Amino acid sequence: MMKLFRKIISCVATLIILIVLLGSLVVWQSYRFWLQAPAKEASSQVITIVDGEGFGTMAIELEERGLINSKFWFTIYGRLDGSQKNIQVGEFELRPGMNYASIIDILMRSDSEEVTITIPEGYTLQQIGELVVANFDVTEAEWGVLTGMESPFETHEFVVAAQKPADVDLEGYLFPDTYRFFEDATGEQIVQKLLNTMQSRFEQNNLVPSPDMSIHEMLTLASILEREVRGSEDMAIVADLFLRRLDIGMALQADSTVNYITGRDTPSISLADRDIDSLYNTYLYPGLPPGPISNPGLESLQALINPTPNSFYYFLTTPEGEVIYAISHDDHVRNKATYLP
């Protein structure tokens, strides 16, 4: 009798353990199916679905790229809700840590629901904001909050690593490029994408500033380069010129920083503008301004990593876009008389 009782107790205990394990599995998979969310600093990845690609093959790729935890359970989810037959062909942007329902929802959308925007190198936060407001359901006020000094992205990994001062906004931190977003993308998603892209460009291209320069200072100088000259060759020359000016305490005297204050985009500034008392006025204040004046692209950032050594201390850009260099101030004055109207 005692032996039978022990068997019953053993079976009940085993059943309880199985129920607990099954319950835990259900709870955990339910979390992955519907509740889990990516970390704020998680970088987006683009996955391409081609015509004829099976759901199982796609699940394997998602697991290999760290976008899902289990191809088995992802396939189970796809079968349970019947979505595996409705996956669309095209490119889709996903982030590690997304729940399976969100991933499936994205993969079921068609290209017709996407909006493509191109942000040129050297665009300011205001110019990017105008593009975003014109193409998405984002207000100017919302853009100002998301990219301002009290931005929720102040704690973003890249922003913290850059040592961005608290009294400047996210100017310079959003990478200019061509982006595809769903038409219902939020302002937060857009800023997140542009900020993540800047971080990934630094990592992918090994953009490590010199020991005496922070990432914020590098973004600041690159943003000035971006507004002063075009083309990788001239950027590399002017980068060396600016770095040597900084080393000897000579003012950068960049017209672009004064234009940033006035909101204008003139090739040469007036004497009155040159006397504006602002820390962004690099005629009055030696060293770098408090923060970037535009959002720099890859060429200007790379120019600071690999500047072209030269002996010039002055330059100007002609109306045709040619950059004229000078070693002495006297030569620079003569160049102004010769090349500028």
Secondary structure as GFF3:
##gff-version 3
##sequence-region A 1 341
A	DSSP	alpha_helix	2	30	.	.	.	ID=ss1
A	DSSP	pi_helix	31	35	.	.	.	ID=ss2
A	DSSP	beta_strand	45	49	.	.	.	ID=ss3
A	DSSP	alpha_helix	55	64	.	.	.	ID=ss4
A	DSSP	alpha_helix	71	80	.	.	.	ID=ss5
A	DSSP	three_ten_helix	83	85	.	.	.	ID=ss6
A	DSSP	beta_strand	90	94	.	.	.	ID=ss7
A	DSSP	alpha_helix	100	107	.	.	.	ID=ss8
A	DSSP	three_ten_helix	111	113	.	.	.	ID=ss9
A	DSSP	beta_strand	114	118	.	.	.	ID=ss10
A	DSSP	alpha_helix	125	135	.	.	.	ID=ss11
A	DSSP	alpha_helix	140	147	.	.	.	ID=ss12
A	DSSP	three_ten_helix	152	155	.	.	.	ID=ss13
A	DSSP	alpha_helix	157	162	.	.	.	ID=ss14
A	DSSP	beta_strand	178	182	.	.	.	ID=ss15
A	DSSP	alpha_helix	187	204	.	.	.	ID=ss16
A	DSSP	alpha_helix	215	228	.	.	.	ID=ss17
A	DSSP	alpha_helix	232	248	.	.	.	ID=ss18
A	DSSP	alpha_helix	255	262	.	.	.	ID=ss19
A	DSSP	alpha_helix	271	274	.	.	.	ID=ss20
A	DSSP	alpha_helix	298	305	.	.	.	ID=ss21
A	DSSP	beta_strand	314	317	.	.	.	ID=ss22
A	DSSP	beta_strand	323	326	.	.	.	ID=ss23
A	DSSP	alpha_helix	329	339	.	.	.	ID=ss24
###
